[in-house]
C-alpha cells in the first residue's frame, strides 16, 4: 500500500495515472475561440503562454475531432521554406512534389483557393512558433495573406511562448472584420482552480480527507512553485507524495504533506518559487468588517484583541464572555467580514489559568506566533493569524501593542526568492488609529 491511511495503492500523480480533465479560466476562453475559428469567425488564433500551460493539449483535444476539413501540423524541426510548403501539401492530401519555392507556392495557392470555393476548411497549426526559422516565418506570413474573394483560404492556430513573435505577426488593425486575428494568453490555474484540481484527482482515487493530506498552506506553496501549470503540479505532487510515503512508512500518525516536503520536491525539479502566489491573499479589513456581540459576565480577566489588517490596527475587541467564537458568520461573537476566514474559525475559552484559543477545524488553520496550533494558552502579546489578518492578544495587565516584527502567520519555507511568509507585519501605535477602534 502506498499510503495505507488514505487507501492509496499507488501515487495518484504518477505519469501513467488517468486524472480528471479540468480547464483554467483562460483555457476555457481559448476553447471558445477555437470554436469560433472552426466556425469561420476567426482567421488566425494566437495561443501564447509558458511551457506546460496546455497550449498543445488544448489544440490537439479539439482539432483531433475535426471531421469536415483538412489539418496540417508544423513544428520547429522544419527549417527550409520548401520543406514547410511540401509538408502542408502532403498534410492536405497531395503527394510529395519536387519543385522550387515559387512553384510550390503556386500549387498550394491554387489548391487552397479550390478548397475555399467548395467550402472545405483547411487549418494550419504551427507549434513553438518562437523556434521557427526566419525563412519559414516569411512563408507563413505569405500564407496568412492569401485571399479568395476577400476571404481567407486557410485558418491558422499559432502556438508560442513568446509574445514578441505574436506582436510581430499581428496586423496593426487586427486583420479587419473579414479576417480577424485574435490573441489568447493562456495562464495556469488560479489558487482555487489548483485546489479543485487536486481535490478532483484525489477524490477520483477514493481519498476522502483531502484537506488533511494537502493542508491549505501546502496548496499555496504548490501554486507558488508551479504557477498553476498542470504539468508542473502533477510532477511536484508526484515527487512530494513519494517523499511522504518514504518518510511515513509504518508510523502510527496519519501522514500529511508539509511545506518542507513541497520545498524539497520543488528543488529536485528545479522549480522556482513565485511569492506572488500569496499576493491575492492580502485582503484589507475595515473597521466596519469587525463586529462584536453584546457584553456578558466575565469571571477571570478582561482581555482584548487588537485586529490589524495590512499593518494597520482597525479594531479593538473585548473578550467579555467566558466563551466567544470568532468567524465569518454574523452570528459569531466576533465576526470578521473576510472571505479568508472560516464561518466558525476559533473559540476563545475562559479557564482558571487564563484564556485558551481553540481551532474549530477551520479551513486555513490556526496560527499563533507563526506556529500552527490546535489549542493554545494565550499569553500577553501573542499574535494570532486569521487568514492574512492579525489579532494581537493583550491581557488585562498587558500594554497596547507596540511596533513589532511578528513575521509570518505561517512557517517559513526559505525559498530561493523572497518568501511571502517572511513578510514583516507591523502593528502601528494604537493612538494613531483611534478612529478605527470599536
C-alpha positions in Angstrom: 0.0 0.0 0.0 1.4 3.4 -1.0 -0.3 5.4 1.8 -2.5 3.0 3.8 -4.4 5.6 5.9 -5.8 7.1 2.7 -6.3 3.7 1.0 -3.9 4.7 -1.8 -2.3 1.7 -3.7 -0.2 4.0 -5.9 0.8 7.6 -6.3 -2.3 9.3 -7.9 0.0 11.7 -9.7 2.2 9.1 -11.4 2.7 9.8 -15.1 0.6 6.9 -16.3 -2.3 7.7 -14.0 -5.6 8.8 -15.6 -6.7 12.1 -14.0 -9.7 14.3 -14.3 -9.6 17.0 -17.0 -10.1 20.5 -15.7 -9.5 23.7 -17.6 -8.3 27.0 -16.3 -10.4 30.2 -16.9 -8.1 31.3 -19.7 -8.1 27.8 -21.3 -11.9 27.9 -21.4 -11.6 31.2 -23.3 -9.1 29.5 -25.6 -11.6 26.7 -26.3 -14.3 29.1 -27.1 -12.1 31.0 -29.5 -11.0 27.7 -31.2 -14.7 27.1 -31.8 -15.1 30.5 -33.4 -12.1 29.7 -35.6 -13.7 26.4 -36.7 -16.9 28.3 -37.5 -15.0 30.7 -39.7 -15.3 33.8 -37.4 -11.6 34.0 -36.8 -8.8 33.9 -39.4 -5.8 33.4 -37.1 -5.7 32.5 -33.4 -2.6 33.0 -31.4 -2.3 30.9 -28.2 0.6 32.1 -26.0 1.8 31.1 -22.6 4.6 29.4 -20.7 5.6 25.7 -21.2 3.2 23.2 -19.6 0.3 25.6 -19.7 -1.6 23.3 -22.1 -1.5 25.1 -25.5 -0.8 21.9 -27.5 -3.1 19.8 -25.3 -6.0 22.3 -25.8 -5.5 22.4 -29.6 -5.0 18.7 -30.0 -8.1 17.8 -28.0 -10.3 20.0 -30.1 -8.8 19.5 -33.5 -8.4 15.8 -33.4 -12.2 15.6 -33.6 -12.2 17.6 -36.9 -14.2 15.7 -39.5 -15.1 18.1 -42.3 -11.7 19.7 -43.0 -8.0 19.1 -43.5 -5.4 19.8 -40.9 -1.7 20.5 -41.3 0.7 20.4 -38.3 4.1 22.2 -38.4 6.8 22.0 -35.7 10.2 23.7 -35.3 12.1 20.9 -36.9 11.2 22.3 -40.4 14.0 24.7 -41.3 13.6 25.3 -45.0 10.8 27.1 -46.9 10.5 24.2 -49.4 10.1 21.7 -46.6 7.5 23.8 -45.0 5.4 24.1 -48.2 5.8 20.4 -49.0 4.7 19.4 -45.5 1.5 21.4 -45.9 0.7 20.0 -49.3 1.3 16.5 -48.0 -0.9 17.0 -45.0 -3.6 18.4 -47.2 -3.6 15.2 -49.3 -1.2 16.0 -52.2 1.8 13.7 -52.9 5.3 14.9 -52.3 6.3 17.3 -55.1 9.8 18.1 -56.2 9.7 21.8 -57.1 11.2 25.1 -56.1 9.7 27.6 -53.7 7.8 29.6 -56.3 6.3 26.5 -57.9 5.3 25.1 -54.5 3.6 28.4 -53.6 1.6 28.4 -56.8 0.4 24.8 -56.4 -0.6 25.5 -52.8 -2.4 28.7 -53.6 -4.4 27.1 -56.4 -5.3 24.1 -54.2 -6.4 26.3 -51.2 -8.5 28.5 -53.4 -10.2 25.5 -54.8 -10.9 24.2 -51.3 -12.2 27.6 -50.2 -14.5 27.8 -53.3 -16.0 24.5 -52.3 -16.4 25.4 -48.6 -13.8 23.0 -47.4 -11.8 24.1 -44.4 -8.1 23.9 -44.3 -6.4 24.6 -40.9 -2.7 25.1 -40.2 -1.3 24.6 -36.7 2.2 25.8 -36.0 3.7 24.8 -32.6 6.6 26.5 -30.9 6.3 29.5 -33.2 9.3 31.2 -31.4 11.6 28.3 -32.6 10.6 28.5 -36.3 13.4 29.5 -38.6 13.1 33.1 -40.1 12.8 31.9 -43.8 9.9 29.6 -42.8 8.2 32.5 -40.9 8.3 34.5 -44.2 6.4 31.7 -45.9 4.0 31.7 -43.1 3.4 35.4 -43.5 2.7 34.8 -47.2 0.2 32.2 -46.3 -1.5 34.4 -43.8 -2.0 37.0 -46.6 -3.6 34.6 -49.1 -7.2 35.5 -50.0 -10.0 34.3 -52.3 -12.8 36.7 -52.9 -11.6 38.8 -49.9 -11.9 35.7 -47.7 -9.1 33.8 -46.1 -8.3 30.5 -47.8 -6.9 28.9 -44.6 -7.4 29.1 -40.8 -4.4 29.4 -38.5 -3.7 28.3 -34.9 -0.2 29.6 -33.9 1.2 28.5 -30.5 4.1 30.3 -28.9 5.8 31.0 -25.6 6.9 34.4 -26.8 4.6 37.4 -27.1 7.1 39.3 -29.1 6.7 37.0 -32.1 2.9 37.3 -31.7 3.3 41.1 -31.8 5.5 40.8 -34.9 2.9 38.8 -36.8 -0.2 40.5 -35.6 -1.5 43.2 -38.0 -1.9 46.6 -36.6 -5.6 46.7 -37.5 -6.2 43.2 -36.1 -6.8 41.8 -39.5 -10.1 43.7 -40.1 -13.7 42.4 -39.9 -13.3 39.8 -42.7 -10.1 38.2 -41.4 -9.7 38.9 -37.7 -6.6 37.9 -35.8 -7.1 37.0 -32.1 -4.5 36.6 -29.4 -5.4 34.5 -26.3 -2.9 34.3 -23.5 -3.1 31.0 -21.5 -2.3 31.0 -17.9 -2.2 28.4 -15.2 -4.8 27.6 -12.6 -5.7 30.1 -10.0 -5.2 29.0 -6.5 -8.9 27.9 -6.2 -8.6 26.1 -9.5 -5.4 24.3 -8.3 -7.3 23.3 -5.1 -10.2 22.0 -7.2 -7.8 20.1 -9.5 -6.0 18.4 -6.5 -9.3 17.5 -4.9 -10.7 16.0 -8.1 -7.5 14.0 -8.7 -7.5 12.6 -5.1 -11.3 12.0 -4.8 -11.2 10.1 -8.1 -9.0 7.5 -6.4 -11.0 7.4 -3.2 -9.3 9.9 -0.9 -11.9 11.4 1.3 -9.8 13.6 3.6 -8.1 15.8 1.0 -7.7 18.7 3.5 -5.6 16.5 5.9 -3.3 15.2 3.2 -2.9 18.5 1.4 -3.2 21.3 4.0 -4.1 24.8 2.9 -0.6 26.3 3.2 0.8 23.3 1.2 -1.6 24.1 -1.6 -0.5 27.7 -1.7 3.1 26.6 -1.9 2.2 24.2 -4.8 0.7 27.2 -6.5 3.8 29.3 -5.8 6.2 26.6 -7.3 4.0 25.7 -10.3 2.1 28.9 -11.1 -0.9 26.7 -11.6 0.7 24.9 -14.6 -0.9 21.5 -14.6 2.1 19.6 -15.9 4.3 21.1 -13.1 1.5 20.4 -10.5 1.5 16.7 -11.4 5.3 16.4 -11.2 5.6 18.3 -8.0 2.8 16.4 -6.2 4.2 13.1 -7.5 7.6 13.8 -6.0 6.2 15.2 -2.8 3.9 12.2 -2.2 6.8 9.8 -2.9 8.8 11.6 -0.2 5.8 11.5 2.2 5.4 7.7 1.6 9.1 7.1 2.2 9.1 9.2 5.4 5.9 7.9 6.8 6.3 4.1 6.3 4.6 2.4 9.2 4.2 5.3 11.5 1.1 5.4 13.6 0.4 9.1 12.8 -1.8 9.9 9.9 0.5 11.3 7.2 0.2 14.8 5.7 2.3 16.8 3.3 4.4 19.6 4.8 5.8 22.7 3.3 9.3 21.4 3.7 8.3 18.4 1.5 7.0 20.6 -1.2 10.2 22.7 -1.0 12.3 19.6 -1.4 10.3 18.4 -4.3 10.4 21.8 -6.0 14.2 21.9 -5.5 14.6 18.5 -7.1 12.5 19.6 -10.1 14.4 22.9 -10.3 11.2 24.9 -10.0 11.5 28.5 -8.8 9.3 29.8 -6.0 6.9 32.6 -7.1 6.0 34.6 -4.0 3.2 36.4 -5.9 1.1 33.3 -5.4 0.4 34.7 -1.9 -0.4 38.3 -3.0 -4.1 38.0 -3.7 -4.5 36.6 -0.2 -3.8 40.1 1.1 -7.2 41.4 1.9 -7.7 44.7 3.8 -10.3 44.8 6.6 -12.1 48.0 7.5 -13.4 48.8 11.0 -16.9 48.0 9.8 -15.7 44.5 8.9 -15.2 43.7 12.6 -18.3 43.2 14.7 -18.7 42.1 18.4 -21.7 40.9 20.3 -23.0 42.5 23.5 -21.0 42.1 26.7 -21.5 39.3 29.1 -20.3 38.4 32.6 -16.6 37.6 32.8 -15.1 35.8 35.8 -11.4 35.7 35.3 -9.9 38.7 33.5 -10.8 41.2 30.9 -8.6 40.8 27.8 -8.5 42.5 24.4 -7.8 41.7 20.8 -6.4 44.3 18.5 -7.3 43.5 14.9 -4.8 44.6 12.3 -5.0 44.3 8.6 -2.2 45.2 6.2 -0.1 46.5 9.0 -2.8 48.8 10.4 -4.9 48.3 13.6 -8.5 48.6 12.5 -10.4 47.5 15.6 -10.2 46.7 19.3 -12.3 43.8 20.6 -13.0 42.9 24.2 -13.1 39.3 25.3 -16.1 39.9 27.6 -17.7 36.4 27.7 -16.4 33.1 29.1 -16.8 31.5 25.6 -16.5 33.6 22.4 -16.5 32.3 18.9 -14.7 34.1 16.1 -15.6 33.6 12.5 -17.1 35.0 9.3 -20.7 34.2 10.2 -22.6 37.3 11.5 -23.9 35.1 14.4 -20.4 34.7 15.9 -19.4 36.7 19.0 -16.6 38.2 17.0 -17.4 38.5 13.3 -14.8 39.3 10.6 -16.2 40.0 7.2 -13.4 38.3 5.2 -13.5 35.6 2.6 -10.4 34.0 4.1 -12.0 33.5 7.5 -14.0 30.3 8.1 -17.6 30.5 9.1 -16.6 29.4 12.5 -12.8 29.9 12.9 -11.7 29.9 16.5 -13.0 29.6 20.1 -11.7 31.8 22.9 -12.4 30.0 26.1 -12.0 31.4 29.6 -10.3 28.9 32.0 -9.0 29.1 35.6 -5.5 29.6 34.1 -6.5 32.3 31.7 -7.6 32.4 28.1 -7.4 29.4 25.8 -7.6 29.5 22.0 -9.1 26.5 20.2 -9.2 25.9 16.4 -12.6 24.9 15.2 -11.3 22.8 12.3 -11.1 25.9 10.2 -10.1 25.6 6.6 -7.0 27.8 6.9 -5.9 26.5 10.3 -5.0 28.4 13.4 -1.6 30.1 13.8 -0.1 31.7 16.9 3.3 33.5 16.6 3.9 31.7 13.3 3.2 28.2 14.5 0.1 26.1 13.7 -1.9 25.1 16.8 -5.0 23.1 17.7 -5.1 24.6 21.2 -3.0 27.3 22.7 -3.0 29.0 26.1 -2.8 32.7 25.3 0.0 34.9 26.7 0.2 38.6 26.7 1.4 39.8 23.3 0.6 36.6 21.3 -0.1 37.2 17.6 -2.9 35.2 16.2 -3.2 34.9 12.4 -6.6 34.7 10.9 -6.3 34.4 7.1 -3.8 37.2 6.4 -5.0 39.4 9.2 -3.6 39.5 12.7 -5.1 39.6 16.2 -2.8 40.8 19.0 -3.8 39.4 22.4 -3.5 41.7 25.3 -4.3 40.6 28.8 -5.8 42.8 31.5 -2.3 43.7 32.7 -0.8 44.0 29.3 0.2 47.0 27.3 -1.2 48.2 24.0 0.6 46.5 21.0 3.7 48.4 20.0 5.6 48.4 16.8 6.8 44.9 16.5 8.0 42.5 13.8 5.7 39.5 14.0 7.0 37.7 10.9 4.7 35.4 9.0 1.5 33.9 10.1 2.8 30.6 8.6 6.2 28.8 8.9 8.9 29.8 6.6 9.7 27.8 3.5 13.0 29.6 2.8 12.7 29.7 -1.0 15.4 30.9 -3.2 13.5 34.1 -3.8 11.9 36.2 -1.1 9.1 34.2 0.5 5.8 36.0 1.3 5.8 34.0 4.5 8.7 36.0 5.7 6.9 39.3 5.2 7.0 41.6 8.2 3.6 42.8 9.5 3.9 45.9 11.6 1.3 46.9 14.1 1.2 50.7 14.4 0.7 52.6 17.6 -2.9 52.4 18.5 -3.2 56.2 19.3 -2.7 56.8 15.6 -5.5 54.5 14.7 -8.1 55.5 17.3 -10.6 56.2 14.6 -10.6 52.5 13.8 -11.3 51.4 17.3 -14.7 50.0 18.3 
